[in-house]
């Protein structure tokens, strides 16, 4: 069961059908929002509803809606999926959908809370992510947070209609560092 998390400015609660909204659909159809994501574009409210129903039917899925405390606004989502308990690793993903919330530190705040939870409560030893090299803001944020590049994949994906390199990055639980 996904635990509710709280930071100074945010509440992270289990993503569910309650978060279905026209604003959420608009994020998924906004080329600036989905520019470096694997998903996005041409979403209907029904398709998003169906996806959220799938999410709800996976009670152990670590998938949170990012909610601002000051106004109750759902501004994005963050997840750890899959989680491999045997190896002590998880795959991180984040969507900051509300463009008005970009550049205000919400992604970093939410990410730190989720990673801290994974390290302290789940006792994971490592969190991985994939990022498009051209997404300089994301790469910079991850490096600021302590992620290191573990791999460089040449011409790995097509984003904005062109081949792009991708990085594999990881952050390690200090408890397990030698």
TIVO-2410 file (N, C-alpha, C; in nm, 3 decimals):
# residues 178
REC num residu      c1      c2      c3 atome chaine
REC   1      X   0.084  -0.119   0.000     N      A
REC   1      X   0.000   0.000   0.000    CA      A
REC   1      X   0.088   0.125   0.000     C      A
REC   2      X   0.060   0.213  -0.090     N      A
REC   2      X   0.136   0.337  -0.099    CA      A
REC   2      X   0.104   0.425   0.021     C      A
REC   3      X   0.209   0.465   0.090     N      A
REC   3      X   0.192   0.551   0.206    CA      A
REC   3      X   0.182   0.697   0.162     C      A
REC   4      X   0.097   0.771   0.227     N      A
REC   4      X   0.087   0.915   0.203    CA      A
REC   4      X   0.212   0.981   0.261     C      A
REC   5      X   0.271   1.071   0.185     N      A
REC   5      X   0.392   1.141   0.229    CA      A
REC   5      X   0.362   1.291   0.231     C      A
REC   6      X   0.434   1.361   0.317     N      A
REC   6      X   0.415   1.505   0.327    CA      A
REC   6      X   0.549   1.575   0.332     C      A
REC   7      X   0.559   1.690   0.267     N      A
REC   7      X   0.678   1.775   0.272    CA      A
REC   7      X   0.632   1.913   0.319     C      A
REC   8      X   0.720   2.010   0.318     N      A
REC   8      X   0.682   2.145   0.359    CA      A
REC   8      X   0.567   2.201   0.277     C      A
REC   9      X   0.573   2.179   0.144     N      A
REC   9      X   0.474   2.242   0.056    CA      A
REC   9      X   0.383   2.144  -0.016     C      A
REC  10      X   0.408   2.014   0.001     N      A
REC  10      X   0.337   1.915  -0.080    CA      A
REC  10      X   0.278   1.802   0.002     C      A
REC  11      X   0.172   1.745  -0.053     N      A
REC  11      X   0.116   1.619  -0.006    CA      A
REC  11      X   0.129   1.522  -0.123     C      A
REC  12      X   0.181   1.404  -0.095     N      A
REC  12      X   0.190   1.298  -0.195    CA      A
REC  12      X   0.094   1.190  -0.152     C      A
REC  13      X  -0.011   1.171  -0.232     N      A
REC  13      X  -0.113   1.071  -0.199    CA      A
REC  13      X  -0.127   0.974  -0.314     C      A
REC  14      X  -0.176   0.854  -0.284     N      A
REC  14      X  -0.190   0.751  -0.386    CA      A
REC  14      X  -0.269   0.804  -0.505     C      A
REC  15      X  -0.211   0.790  -0.622     N      A
REC  15      X  -0.279   0.831  -0.745    CA      A
REC  15      X  -0.402   0.743  -0.763     C      A
REC  16      X  -0.516   0.807  -0.796     N      A
REC  16      X  -0.641   0.732  -0.810    CA      A
REC  16      X  -0.735   0.805  -0.905     C      A
REC  17      X  -0.853   0.747  -0.922     N      A
REC  17      X  -0.957   0.809  -1.005    CA      A
REC  17      X  -0.996   0.947  -0.955     C      A
REC  18      X  -0.975   0.972  -0.826     N      A
REC  18      X  -1.005   1.104  -0.770    CA      A
REC  18      X  -0.927   1.214  -0.840     C      A
REC  19      X  -0.816   1.179  -0.903     N      A
REC  19      X  -0.730   1.279  -0.965    CA      A
REC  19      X  -0.763   1.304  -1.112     C      A
REC  20      X  -0.863   1.233  -1.164     N      A
REC  20      X  -0.906   1.254  -1.302    CA      A
REC  20      X  -0.963   1.395  -1.315     C      A
REC  21      X  -0.911   1.470  -1.410     N      A
REC  21      X  -0.961   1.607  -1.431    CA      A
REC  21      X  -0.928   1.651  -1.573     C      A
REC  22      X  -0.994   1.758  -1.614     N      A
REC  22      X  -0.963   1.816  -1.745    CA      A
REC  22      X  -0.819   1.867  -1.748     C      A
REC  23      X  -0.772   1.920  -1.635     N      A
REC  23      X  -0.633   1.969  -1.628    CA      A
REC  23      X  -0.536   1.854  -1.651     C      A
REC  24      X  -0.560   1.740  -1.589     N      A
REC  24      X  -0.473   1.623  -1.605    CA      A
REC  24      X  -0.472   1.580  -1.752     C      A
REC  25      X  -0.588   1.573  -1.815     N      A
REC  25      X  -0.596   1.536  -1.957    CA      A
REC  25      X  -0.516   1.638  -2.040     C      A
REC  26      X  -0.527   1.765  -2.006     N      A
REC  26      X  -0.456   1.867  -2.083    CA      A
REC  26      X  -0.304   1.851  -2.071     C      A
REC  27      X  -0.255   1.808  -1.953     N      A
REC  27      X  -0.110   1.784  -1.942    CA      A
REC  27      X  -0.066   1.678  -2.041     C      A
REC  28      X  -0.145   1.571  -2.047     N      A
REC  28      X  -0.108   1.456  -2.129    CA      A
REC  28      X  -0.114   1.489  -2.279     C      A
REC  29      X  -0.179   1.600  -2.313     N      A
REC  29      X  -0.189   1.642  -2.452    CA      A
REC  29      X  -0.105   1.766  -2.481     C      A
REC  30      X  -0.026   1.810  -2.385     N      A
REC  30      X   0.056   1.929  -2.400    CA      A
REC  30      X   0.196   1.887  -2.446     C      A
REC  31      X   0.235   1.922  -2.570     N      A
REC  31      X   0.365   1.881  -2.623    CA      A
REC  31      X   0.483   1.925  -2.536     C      A
REC  32      X   0.472   2.037  -2.467     N      A
REC  32      X   0.580   2.081  -2.379    CA      A
REC  32      X   0.593   1.989  -2.257     C      A
REC  33      X   0.480   1.939  -2.209     N      A
REC  33      X   0.481   1.849  -2.093    CA      A
REC  33      X   0.534   1.712  -2.131     C      A
REC  34      X   0.486   1.656  -2.242     N      A
REC  34      X   0.524   1.519  -2.275    CA      A
REC  34      X   0.646   1.510  -2.368     C      A
REC  35      X   0.709   1.622  -2.393     N      A
REC  35      X   0.822   1.629  -2.487    CA      A
REC  35      X   0.926   1.519  -2.465     C      A
REC  36      X   0.964   1.492  -2.341     N      A
REC  36      X   1.068   1.394  -2.312    CA      A
REC  36      X   1.014   1.270  -2.242     C      A
REC  37      X   0.883   1.249  -2.249     N      A
REC  37      X   0.821   1.134  -2.184    CA      A
REC  37      X   0.794   1.023  -2.286     C      A
REC  38      X   0.774   0.903  -2.234     N      A
REC  38      X   0.742   0.790  -2.321    CA      A
REC  38      X   0.595   0.790  -2.361     C      A
REC  39      X   0.516   0.864  -2.290     N      A
REC  39      X   0.372   0.865  -2.313    CA      A
REC  39      X   0.327   1.008  -2.340     C      A
REC  40      X   0.207   1.023  -2.393     N      A
REC  40      X   0.152   1.156  -2.409    CA      A
REC  40      X   0.101   1.182  -2.549     C      A
REC  41      X   0.012   1.277  -2.557     N      A
REC  41      X  -0.046   1.316  -2.684    CA      A
REC  41      X  -0.169   1.236  -2.717     C      A
REC  42      X  -0.272   1.306  -2.763     N      A
REC  42      X  -0.395   1.245  -2.811    CA      A
REC  42      X  -0.466   1.160  -2.704     C      A
REC  43      X  -0.466   1.208  -2.581     N      A
REC  43      X  -0.537   1.141  -2.472    CA      A
REC  43      X  -0.679   1.194  -2.461     C      A
REC  44      X  -0.771   1.104  -2.430     N      A
REC  44      X  -0.908   1.145  -2.399    CA      A
REC  44      X  -0.929   1.126  -2.249     C      A
REC  45      X  -1.034   1.185  -2.197     N      A
REC  45      X  -1.065   1.170  -2.055    CA      A
REC  45      X  -1.097   1.023  -2.025     C      A
REC  46      X  -1.162   0.954  -2.119     N      A
REC  46      X  -1.195   0.813  -2.100    CA      A
REC  46      X  -1.070   0.727  -2.092     C      A
REC  47      X  -0.970   0.756  -2.177     N      A
REC  47      X  -0.845   0.679  -2.173    CA      A
REC  47      X  -0.772   0.701  -2.041     C      A
REC  48      X  -0.771   0.825  -1.995     N      A
REC  48      X  -0.705   0.855  -1.868    CA      A
REC  48      X  -0.781   0.789  -1.753     C      A
REC  49      X  -0.912   0.788  -1.760     N      A
REC  49      X  -0.993   0.721  -1.658    CA      A
REC  49      X  -0.959   0.572  -1.652     C      A
REC  50      X  -0.948   0.510  -1.767     N      A
REC  50      X  -0.915   0.369  -1.775    CA      A
REC  50      X  -0.777   0.342  -1.714     C      A
REC  51      X  -0.682   0.430  -1.745     N      A
REC  51      X  -0.547   0.415  -1.689    CA      A
REC  51      X  -0.550   0.428  -1.537     C      A
REC  52      X  -0.621   0.526  -1.486     N      A
REC  52      X  -0.629   0.546  -1.341    CA      A
REC  52      X  -0.699   0.429  -1.271     C      A
REC  53      X  -0.795   0.367  -1.338     N      A
REC  53      X  -0.860   0.248  -1.282    CA      A
REC  53      X  -0.758   0.134  -1.271     C      A
REC  54      X  -0.673   0.120  -1.372     N      A
REC  54      X  -0.566   0.018  -1.366    CA      A
REC  54      X  -0.474   0.044  -1.248     C      A
REC  55      X  -0.436   0.171  -1.229     N      A
REC  55      X  -0.348   0.210  -1.119    CA      A
REC  55      X  -0.413   0.175  -0.985     C      A
REC  56      X  -0.542   0.206  -0.972     N      A
REC  56      X  -0.615   0.177  -0.848    CA      A
REC  56      X  -0.619   0.028  -0.817     C      A
REC  57      X  -0.619  -0.055  -0.921     N      A
REC  57      X  -0.628  -0.200  -0.903    CA      A
REC  57      X  -0.494  -0.265  -0.870     C      A
REC  58      X  -0.392  -0.183  -0.850     N      A
REC  58      X  -0.260  -0.232  -0.810    CA      A
REC  58      X  -0.225  -0.169  -0.676     C      A
REC  59      X  -0.277  -0.226  -0.567     N      A
REC  59      X  -0.262  -0.163  -0.435    CA      A
REC  59      X  -0.118  -0.146  -0.389     C      A
REC  60      X  -0.027  -0.228  -0.437     N      A
REC  60      X   0.113  -0.218  -0.394    CA      A
REC  60      X   0.197  -0.126  -0.481     C      A
REC  61      X   0.137  -0.071  -0.586     N      A
REC  61      X   0.208   0.018  -0.676    CA      A
REC  61      X   0.245   0.148  -0.604     C      A
REC  62      X   0.370   0.188  -0.612     N      A
REC  62      X   0.416   0.312  -0.549    CA      A
REC  62      X   0.400   0.426  -0.649     C      A
REC  63      X   0.282   0.486  -0.648     N      A
REC  63      X   0.246   0.588  -0.747    CA      A
REC  63      X   0.168   0.697  -0.675     C      A
REC  64      X   0.226   0.816  -0.668     N      A
REC  64      X   0.166   0.926  -0.593    CA      A
REC  64      X   0.124   1.041  -0.683     C      A
REC  65      X   0.014   1.105  -0.647     N      A
REC  65      X  -0.023   1.235  -0.703    CA      A
REC  65      X   0.051   1.339  -0.620     C      A
REC  66      X   0.104   1.441  -0.686     N      A
REC  66      X   0.173   1.550  -0.618    CA      A
REC  66      X   0.073   1.664  -0.604     C      A
REC  67      X   0.041   1.698  -0.479     N      A
REC  67      X  -0.061   1.798  -0.448    CA      A
REC  67      X   0.003   1.915  -0.373     C      A
REC  68      X  -0.024   2.036  -0.418     N      A
REC  68      X   0.024   2.154  -0.343    CA      A
REC  68      X  -0.062   2.175  -0.220     C      A
REC  69      X   0.003   2.197  -0.106     N      A
REC  69      X  -0.071   2.221   0.019    CA      A
REC  69      X  -0.144   2.355   0.017     C      A
REC  70      X  -0.084   2.456  -0.044     N      A
REC  70      X  -0.141   2.591  -0.036    CA      A
REC  70      X  -0.274   2.606  -0.108     C      A
REC  71      X  -0.294   2.527  -0.214     N      A
REC  71      X  -0.419   2.543  -0.290    CA      A
REC  71      X  -0.488   2.411  -0.325     C      A
REC  72      X  -0.431   2.297  -0.281     N      A
REC  72      X  -0.491   2.167  -0.309    CA      A
REC  72      X  -0.481   2.122  -0.453     C      A
REC  73      X  -0.402   2.190  -0.533     N      A
REC  73      X  -0.392   2.160  -0.676    CA      A
REC  73      X  -0.303   2.040  -0.703     C      A
REC  74      X  -0.353   1.950  -0.786     N      A
REC  74      X  -0.276   1.834  -0.835    CA      A
REC  74      X  -0.186   1.887  -0.947     C      A
REC  75      X  -0.053   1.877  -0.927     N      A
REC  75      X   0.040   1.937  -1.022    CA      A
REC  75      X   0.126   1.834  -1.097     C      A
REC  76      X   0.119   1.709  -1.055     N      A
REC  76      X   0.199   1.607  -1.122    CA      A
REC  76      X   0.189   1.474  -1.051     C      A
REC  77      X   0.270   1.380  -1.097     N      A
REC  77      X   0.272   1.245  -1.041    CA      A
REC  77      X   0.416   1.198  -1.028     C      A
REC  78      X   0.438   1.108  -0.936     N      A
REC  78      X   0.570   1.050  -0.916    CA      A
REC  78      X   0.552   0.902  -0.880     C      A
REC  79      X   0.643   0.818  -0.931     N      A
REC  79      X   0.628   0.675  -0.902    CA      A
REC  79      X   0.762   0.607  -0.892     C      A
REC  80      X   0.757   0.491  -0.829     N      A
REC  80      X   0.868   0.396  -0.825    CA      A
REC  80      X   0.809   0.266  -0.879     C      A
REC  81      X   0.844   0.233  -1.002     N      A
REC  81      X   0.785   0.116  -1.066    CA      A
REC  81      X   0.871   0.071  -1.183     C      A
REC  82      X   0.921  -0.050  -1.181     N      A
REC  82      X   0.898  -0.152  -1.081    CA      A
REC  82      X   0.992  -0.137  -0.960     C      A
REC  83      X   0.951  -0.202  -0.852     N      A
REC  83      X   1.036  -0.216  -0.734    CA      A
REC  83      X   1.081  -0.362  -0.730     C      A
REC  84      X   1.211  -0.383  -0.721     N      A
REC  84      X   1.265  -0.518  -0.715    CA      A
REC  84      X   1.326  -0.536  -0.576     C      A
REC  85      X   1.249  -0.597  -0.488     N      A
REC  85      X   1.295  -0.613  -0.349    CA      A
REC  85      X   1.413  -0.708  -0.338     C      A
REC  86      X   1.420  -0.806  -0.423     N      A
REC  86      X   1.531  -0.901  -0.419    CA      A
REC  86      X   1.665  -0.829  -0.436     C      A
REC  87      X   1.669  -0.736  -0.533     N      A
REC  87      X   1.793  -0.664  -0.560    CA      A
REC  87      X   1.800  -0.529  -0.488     C      A
REC  88      X   1.689  -0.489  -0.427     N      A
REC  88      X   1.687  -0.364  -0.353    CA      A
REC  88      X   1.692  -0.241  -0.440     C      A
REC  89      X   1.623  -0.248  -0.555     N      A
REC  89      X   1.624  -0.135  -0.649    CA      A
REC  89      X   1.483  -0.099  -0.694     C      A
REC  90      X   1.469   0.024  -0.741     N      A
REC  90      X   1.341   0.070  -0.796    CA      A
REC  90      X   1.369   0.163  -0.912     C      A
REC  91      X   1.273   0.174  -1.001     N      A
REC  91      X   1.281   0.264  -1.117    CA      A
REC  91      X   1.192   0.385  -1.090     C      A
REC  92      X   1.252   0.502  -1.098     N      A
REC  92      X   1.188   0.630  -1.068    CA      A
REC  92      X   1.130   0.693  -1.193     C      A
REC  93      X   1.015   0.758  -1.178     N      A
REC  93      X   0.956   0.835  -1.287    CA      A
REC  93      X   0.876   0.951  -1.229     C      A
REC  94      X   0.878   1.064  -1.299     N      A
REC  94      X   0.803   1.181  -1.252    CA      A
REC  94      X   0.742   1.253  -1.371     C      A
REC  95      X   0.625   1.308  -1.351     N      A
REC  95      X   0.556   1.392  -1.449    CA      A
REC  95      X   0.515   1.519  -1.376     C      A
REC  96      X   0.571   1.631  -1.415     N      A
REC  96      X   0.526   1.760  -1.362    CA      A
REC  96      X   0.436   1.819  -1.470     C      A
REC  97      X   0.307   1.801  -1.453     N      A
REC  97      X   0.212   1.838  -1.557    CA      A
REC  97      X   0.174   1.984  -1.560     C      A
REC  98      X   0.162   2.046  -1.444     N      A
REC  98      X   0.120   2.186  -1.436    CA      A
REC  98      X   0.239   2.277  -1.465     C      A
REC  99      X   0.241   2.336  -1.584     N      A
REC  99      X   0.356   2.417  -1.624    CA      A
REC  99      X   0.376   2.540  -1.535     C      A
REC 100      X   0.268   2.589  -1.473     N      A
REC 100      X   0.281   2.704  -1.382    CA      A
REC 100      X   0.363   2.667  -1.258     C      A
REC 101      X   0.376   2.539  -1.232     N      A
REC 101      X   0.451   2.491  -1.115    CA      A
REC 101      X   0.596   2.456  -1.147     C      A
REC 102      X   0.633   2.466  -1.274     N      A
REC 102      X   0.771   2.435  -1.313    CA      A
REC 102      X   0.866   2.539  -1.255     C      A
REC 103      X   0.985   2.495  -1.224     N      A
REC 103      X   1.090   2.587  -1.179    CA      A
REC 103      X   1.076   2.638  -1.037     C      A
REC 104      X   0.987   2.578  -0.960     N      A
REC 104      X   0.962   2.624  -0.823    CA      A
REC 104      X   1.013   2.525  -0.718     C      A
REC 105      X   1.081   2.419  -0.762     N      A
REC 105      X   1.139   2.324  -0.670    CA      A
REC 105      X   1.046   2.212  -0.625     C      A
REC 106      X   0.925   2.206  -0.682     N      A
REC 106      X   0.831   2.101  -0.642    CA      A
REC 106      X   0.879   1.962  -0.681     C      A
REC 107      X   0.938   1.950  -0.800     N      A
REC 107      X   0.986   1.818  -0.845    CA      A
REC 107      X   1.095   1.766  -0.751     C      A
REC 108      X   1.185   1.853  -0.715     N      A
REC 108      X   1.293   1.813  -0.624    CA      A
REC 108      X   1.238   1.776  -0.487     C      A
REC 109      X   1.145   1.855  -0.437     N      A
REC 109      X   1.085   1.830  -0.305    CA      A
REC 109      X   1.012   1.696  -0.302     C      A
REC 110      X   0.933   1.670  -0.405     N      A
REC 110      X   0.859   1.544  -0.413    CA      A
REC 110      X   0.956   1.427  -0.430     C      A
REC 111      X   1.054   1.443  -0.516     N      A
REC 111      X   1.151   1.337  -0.542    CA      A
REC 111      X   1.230   1.301  -0.418     C      A
REC 112      X   1.277   1.402  -0.346     N      A
REC 112      X   1.353   1.374  -0.223    CA      A
REC 112      X   1.268   1.298  -0.122     C      A
REC 113      X   1.141   1.334  -0.110     N      A
REC 113      X   1.053   1.266  -0.015    CA      A
REC 113      X   1.035   1.118  -0.053     C      A
REC 114      X   1.013   1.092  -0.180     N      A
REC 114      X   0.991   0.955  -0.227    CA      A
REC 114      X   1.119   0.872  -0.216     C      A
REC 115      X   1.231   0.930  -0.253     N      A
REC 115      X   1.358   0.857  -0.243    CA      A
REC 115      X   1.391   0.830  -0.096     C      A
REC 116      X   1.371   0.929  -0.010     N      A
REC 116      X   1.394   0.907   0.134    CA      A
REC 116      X   1.306   0.794   0.186     C      A
REC 117      X   1.180   0.792   0.144     N      A
REC 117      X   1.088   0.686   0.183    CA      A
REC 117      X   1.141   0.550   0.137     C      A
REC 118      X   1.185   0.543   0.012     N      A
REC 118      X   1.235   0.416  -0.042    CA      A
REC 118      X   1.359   0.368   0.032     C      A
REC 119      X   1.445   0.460   0.071     N      A
REC 119      X   1.567   0.422   0.142    CA      A
REC 119      X   1.540   0.390   0.288     C      A
REC 120      X   1.463   0.474   0.356     N      A
REC 120      X   1.445   0.454   0.500    CA      A
REC 120      X   1.337   0.352   0.534     C      A
REC 121      X   1.226   0.354   0.464     N      A
REC 121      X   1.114   0.264   0.497    CA      A
REC 121      X   1.118   0.131   0.423     C      A
REC 122      X   1.159   0.134   0.298     N      A
REC 122      X   1.162   0.010   0.217    CA      A
REC 122      X   1.299  -0.054   0.216     C      A
REC 123      X   1.398   0.017   0.268     N      A
REC 123      X   1.536  -0.030   0.276    CA      A
REC 123      X   1.593  -0.067   0.138     C      A
REC 124      X   1.552   0.009   0.035     N      A
REC 124      X   1.611  -0.013  -0.097    CA      A
REC 124      X   1.754   0.040  -0.096     C      A
REC 125      X   1.839  -0.015  -0.180     N      A
REC 125      X   1.977   0.030  -0.183    CA      A
REC 125      X   2.007   0.123  -0.299     C      A
REC 126      X   1.915   0.128  -0.399     N      A
REC 126      X   1.944   0.206  -0.519    CA      A
REC 126      X   1.814   0.243  -0.590     C      A
REC 127      X   1.810   0.364  -0.645     N      A
REC 127      X   1.699   0.409  -0.728    CA      A
REC 127      X   1.757   0.447  -0.864     C      A
REC 128      X   1.699   0.393  -0.970     N      A
REC 128      X   1.744   0.416  -1.108    CA      A
REC 128      X   1.645   0.504  -1.183     C      A
REC 129      X   1.694   0.566  -1.290     N      A
REC 129      X   1.605   0.638  -1.380    CA      A
REC 129      X   1.669   0.645  -1.517     C      A
REC 130      X   1.585   0.672  -1.616     N      A
REC 130      X   1.631   0.700  -1.751    CA      A
REC 130      X   1.589   0.842  -1.785     C      A
REC 131      X   1.677   0.916  -1.853     N      A
REC 131      X   1.646   1.055  -1.888    CA      A
REC 131      X   1.707   1.086  -2.024     C      A
REC 132      X   1.634   1.163  -2.103     N      A
REC 132      X   1.682   1.208  -2.233    CA      A
REC 132      X   1.793   1.311  -2.208     C      A
REC 133      X   1.908   1.289  -2.269     N      A
REC 133      X   2.024   1.376  -2.246    CA      A
REC 133      X   1.993   1.523  -2.276     C      A
REC 134      X   1.908   1.546  -2.374     N      A
REC 134      X   1.873   1.683  -2.414    CA      A
REC 134      X   1.784   1.754  -2.309     C      A
REC 135      X   1.728   1.679  -2.218     N      A
REC 135      X   1.643   1.736  -2.113    CA      A
REC 135      X   1.735   1.788  -2.001     C      A
REC 136      X   1.801   1.898  -2.031     N      A
REC 136      X   1.905   1.953  -1.943    CA      A
REC 136      X   1.852   1.988  -1.805     C      A
REC 137      X   1.729   2.038  -1.796     N      A
REC 137      X   1.671   2.074  -1.665    CA      A
REC 137      X   1.661   1.950  -1.577     C      A
REC 138      X   1.612   1.840  -1.633     N      A
REC 138      X   1.597   1.716  -1.555    CA      A
REC 138      X   1.734   1.659  -1.517     C      A
REC 139      X   1.826   1.655  -1.612     N      A
REC 139      X   1.960   1.601  -1.583    CA      A
REC 139      X   2.024   1.683  -1.471     C      A
REC 140      X   2.013   1.816  -1.479     N      A
REC 140      X   2.069   1.903  -1.376    CA      A
REC 140      X   2.006   1.879  -1.240     C      A
REC 141      X   1.874   1.864  -1.238     N      A
REC 141      X   1.803   1.836  -1.113    CA      A
REC 141      X   1.852   1.704  -1.052     C      A
REC 142      X   1.860   1.601  -1.134     N      A
REC 142      X   1.901   1.470  -1.083    CA      A
REC 142      X   2.044   1.475  -1.028     C      A
REC 143      X   2.132   1.544  -1.098     N      A
REC 143      X   2.270   1.556  -1.049    CA      A
REC 143      X   2.274   1.633  -0.917     C      A
REC 144      X   2.196   1.739  -0.907     N      A
REC 144      X   2.185   1.815  -0.782    CA      A
REC 144      X   2.141   1.727  -0.666     C      A
REC 145      X   2.052   1.635  -0.696     N      A
REC 145      X   1.997   1.546  -0.593    CA      A
REC 145      X   2.093   1.434  -0.555     C      A
REC 146      X   2.199   1.415  -0.633     N      A
REC 146      X   2.296   1.311  -0.601    CA      A
REC 146      X   2.295   1.192  -0.695     C      A
REC 147      X   2.213   1.197  -0.800     N      A
REC 147      X   2.216   1.090  -0.900    CA      A
REC 147      X   2.346   1.099  -0.978     C      A
REC 148      X   2.399   0.983  -1.017     N      A
REC 148      X   2.519   0.977  -1.101    CA      A
REC 148      X   2.485   0.902  -1.229     C      A
REC 149      X   2.555   0.938  -1.336     N      A
REC 149      X   2.536   0.870  -1.464    CA      A
REC 149      X   2.604   0.735  -1.459     C      A
REC 150      X   2.528   0.633  -1.491     N      A
REC 150      X   2.583   0.497  -1.497    CA      A
REC 150      X   2.593   0.447  -1.640     C      A
REC 151      X   2.522   0.510  -1.730     N      A
REC 151      X   2.526   0.466  -1.869    CA      A
REC 151      X   2.486   0.578  -1.963     C      A
REC 152      X   2.539   0.572  -2.084     N      A
REC 152      X   2.508   0.670  -2.189    CA      A
REC 152      X   2.466   0.590  -2.311     C      A
REC 153      X   2.340   0.601  -2.347     N      A
REC 153      X   2.285   0.526  -2.458    CA      A
REC 153      X   2.276   0.618  -2.580     C      A
REC 154      X   2.350   0.588  -2.683     N      A
REC 154      X   2.356   0.671  -2.804    CA      A
REC 154      X   2.233   0.649  -2.892     C      A
REC 155      X   2.177   0.759  -2.941     N      A
REC 155      X   2.062   0.754  -3.032    CA      A
REC 155      X   1.957   0.654  -2.985     C      A
REC 156      X   1.923   0.664  -2.858     N      A
REC 156      X   1.839   0.563  -2.794    CA      A
REC 156      X   1.690   0.581  -2.820     C      A
REC 157      X   1.646   0.704  -2.837     N      A
REC 157      X   1.503   0.727  -2.855    CA      A
REC 157      X   1.477   0.842  -2.950     C      A
REC 158      X   1.352   0.852  -2.993     N      A
REC 158      X   1.312   0.961  -3.081    CA      A
REC 158      X   1.225   1.056  -3.001     C      A
REC 159      X   1.273   1.178  -2.985     N      A
REC 159      X   1.201   1.283  -2.911    CA      A
REC 159      X   1.205   1.408  -2.996     C      A
REC 160      X   1.093   1.477  -3.003     N      A
REC 160      X   1.083   1.596  -3.088    CA      A
REC 160      X   1.120   1.564  -3.232     C      A
REC 161      X   1.092   1.440  -3.275     N      A
REC 161      X   1.118   1.400  -3.413    CA      A
REC 161      X   1.263   1.374  -3.448     C      A
REC 162      X   1.349   1.365  -3.348     N      A
REC 162      X   1.491   1.338  -3.378    CA      A
REC 162      X   1.548   1.237  -3.280     C      A
REC 163      X   1.652   1.168  -3.324     N      A
REC 163      X   1.720   1.072  -3.239    CA      A
REC 163      X   1.791   1.145  -3.125     C      A
REC 164      X   1.776   1.091  -3.004     N      A
REC 164      X   1.837   1.152  -2.886    CA      A
REC 164      X   1.911   1.047  -2.805     C      A
REC 165      X   2.017   1.093  -2.740     N      A
REC 165      X   2.087   1.008  -2.644    CA      A
REC 165      X   2.007   1.006  -2.514     C      A
REC 166      X   2.026   0.902  -2.437     N      A
REC 166      X   1.964   0.891  -2.305    CA      A
REC 166      X   2.070   0.851  -2.204     C      A
REC 167      X   2.049   0.891  -2.082     N      A
REC 167      X   2.136   0.850  -1.973    CA      A
REC 167      X   2.060   0.757  -1.880     C      A
REC 168      X   2.133   0.662  -1.824     N      A
REC 168      X   2.084   0.584  -1.711    CA      A
REC 168      X   2.154   0.644  -1.590     C      A
REC 169      X   2.076   0.681  -1.490     N      A
REC 169      X   2.131   0.743  -1.370    CA      A
REC 169      X   2.083   0.668  -1.247     C      A
REC 170      X   2.157   0.682  -1.138     N      A
REC 170      X   2.120   0.613  -1.014    CA      A
REC 170      X   2.163   0.696  -0.895     C      A
REC 171      X   2.089   0.678  -0.787     N      A
REC 171      X   2.125   0.734  -0.657    CA      A
REC 171      X   2.127   0.616  -0.560     C      A
REC 172      X   2.222   0.619  -0.469     N      A
REC 172      X   2.244   0.505  -0.380    CA      A
REC 172      X   2.209   0.539  -0.236     C      A
REC 173      X   2.153   0.444  -0.167     N      A
REC 173      X   2.124   0.457  -0.025    CA      A
REC 173      X   2.258   0.466   0.049     C      A
REC 174      X   2.282   0.575   0.120     N      A
REC 174      X   2.411   0.591   0.190    CA      A
REC 174      X   2.441   0.475   0.286     C      A
REC 175      X   2.336   0.412   0.335     N      A
REC 175      X   2.352   0.300   0.427    CA      A
REC 175      X   2.433   0.186   0.365     C      A
REC 176      X   2.426   0.173   0.232     N      A
REC 176      X   2.490   0.061   0.163    CA      A
REC 176      X   2.617   0.099   0.089     C      A
REC 177      X   2.657   0.226   0.098     N      A
REC 177      X   2.780   0.266   0.029    CA      A
REC 177      X   2.901   0.220   0.107     C      A
REC 178      X   3.002   0.179   0.033     N      A
REC 178      X   3.127   0.132   0.098    CA      A
REC 178      X   3.221   0.248   0.120     C      A
***
